[in-house]
Amino acid sequence: MTDRCPWCGDDPLYVAYHDTEWGVPERDGRALWEKLVLDGFQAGLAWITILRKREAFRAAFAGFDPARVARFDAADEARLLADPGIVRHGGKIRAAIRGAQAWERIEEREGFADFLWRYTDGQPIRNRFASMAEVPAQTPLSQRISKDLKAEGFTFVGPTIVYAFMQAVGMVNDHVVTCPRHAAVAKLV
């Protein structure tokens, strides 16, 4: 794929993520929560750092089972802060635990996937950017979702993190139009 989005460069892990996962509409509430948590951990770091640590994150956070993570206690926080396989940041670790608790409330009330996808009427927003320079870091919609997630009890969900999350889970298709994945992802619903 010679005209793929330039942000993934030529790192094989990054290229595989771009070519198979980024921008594909995700409808599973647990998987959406996992990606939101990982995007929160990415704040201030390169996404490739998180990709390289993703399996360690999965192991450390009980397979991203929100019901289990929601019950993590001080001993679990200490264990996570000592885990060299993940990003050891107390605020982000606590945000993941609080996010699991918020996820449970939303999941019980209406379903986490439904909660998120209602912002786009259940369909991906199909942007048509010619270059990465056109792609915004945040939008009024990501600002609104960020505000609503915070009201639900989430942290590390600022509008830039939320927009990156929206791109990753296919709520928006921000593959540039010259990238073959733009058309492929647009066919997915």
N, C-alpha and C positions, 0 to 999 in steps of 0.2 A: 504494500500500500504506500505508494510514493508520495501521495498528496495528503497524507493523514495530518491531523492537527499537529502543529509543531511543538506544542508544550510537552509531549511525551518523549521527544528526542529519540535516541536509539537504544536506550536501556531496555533489554528484553522484558523485564518485569513491567516496566511502564508501558511499553508497546502492547503487551498482552492485555493489560488492564484497559488501555484505550480501545483496543480492537474487539474486546469481548464483553466488557462490563460497563464502562463509563457511558452514561447517557441512555442505557437500557432501562425502560420503565420497570421499576420495582414495586410490587403490590403486596409483598409480605410485610406485615407490621413489625415482626421481630428483626428482619433483615434491614428494614428502614431505620429502626432504632440503632442497630449496630453501626450503620453508616453514619448516622448523626453523631454518635459517640466518637467514632474515629475522626470525623471532620472536626469535632471539638478538640481532640488531642492534636490535630494537625496545626492548630492555630500557632503561628509564629515559626513553623517548621515547613520543610518541603514535603509535599504529598508522598514522594518516593520513600521518605523516611518511614512514614506510617505503613506504606505498602510492604516494605521490608520487614516490619515488625508485626504485621497483621496476624500471623499465626500465633505469635507469642501473646498478643492481646487477647485472642480467642481463648487461649489456654488460661490466661490470668483472670479473665472475666467470665469464667464458667460457660464458655461457648456462646457468650452474649445471650444468655437466658435471662431475660429481665426479671422473672420471678425470683431467681436465685440472687442476682446482683442487687435487687431491691432490699435484700436482707443482709447484705454485707455490713459488718460492724467495724469497730476500731481495729480489731486484730486483722481483718481483711485489708483495711486501709494500710496498715503497717506492712503487711505482706506485699501489697502492690507497690508501695514506696521503695521497697527493697528489691524489687524484681528488675534486673538489668535488661530484660528482654523487651520492656515496654518503655514509654515515656513516663518518667517518674516525676509527676507534678501533682502535688497535693490537691490543688484546686480542681484540676481536670479529673482526678480520680473521684473526688467527692461529687463533682458534676455528673459523672457517669452513674454513681449510685443514686443520687437524687433524680436523675433522668429516668432511671429504671422505675423508681417509685411513681413518677409522673406518668410514665408509659403505662403502668398498670391501671392507673385511674382512667386514663383516656381509652385504653383498650377495653376496659369494662363498660365504659359509658357509650362508646360509639365505634371503637376499633381505631387503632392508631393509623392504619393505612387510609381509612376513610377520612379521618381527621385531616390528614395532610393533603390527600388528593382532592378534597372538596375545594381547595384554594384554586385549582385549575379546572374545576368542573369535571374531574376525573380523566382529563386528557392532557398529554404533554403540550407544552407551549413550544411551537416550532419556530425557532428563530432562523434567520437566514444571513448570518454574518459572513462577510467575505474574508475577513482577517481577524486574528486574535485581538488586534488593537480595538476592534469594535465591541468586543465582549465586555459587558460591565462587570464590576466586582460585586455589585449589589443592585437591587431594583426596589421600587416601591413595594412590590409583592414580597420580596425577601424581608424587607423591613417589617411588613405586617405580620408575616409568619413568625419572625423572630420575636416580636412583641407578644404575640399570642402564646408561643412556646414558653417564654419567660413567665407569663401570667399563669401557666400551668405548672410551673415549678422547675423548668429546665434552666440551666446556666451553660455558659460557653456556647451560646447559640445566637451570636450577633448576626446582623444582616449579611455580612460577608461570608461567614461560616455557613449560614443558611443557603445563600445562593450557590456556594460550592457544592453543598449537599444536594440542592435541587438539580444541579447539572449532573452530579454523579448518579442519582437515582432516576434520571430521565423525566423529571417533572418539567424540565426545559431541555430542548435539543440545541446545544451550543457547539456541536461539531461545525466547523466552518464548512461552507457549501462545497468547497473543492475536495473535502475529505469524503472518501467513499462511505464512511460510517454515517454521514449526515443522512443520505438517502436510505441506508439500511435501517437506521434507528427510526426514521420517520415512518417506516412501514409497520413498526411495532406499536401496539396499542396497550 
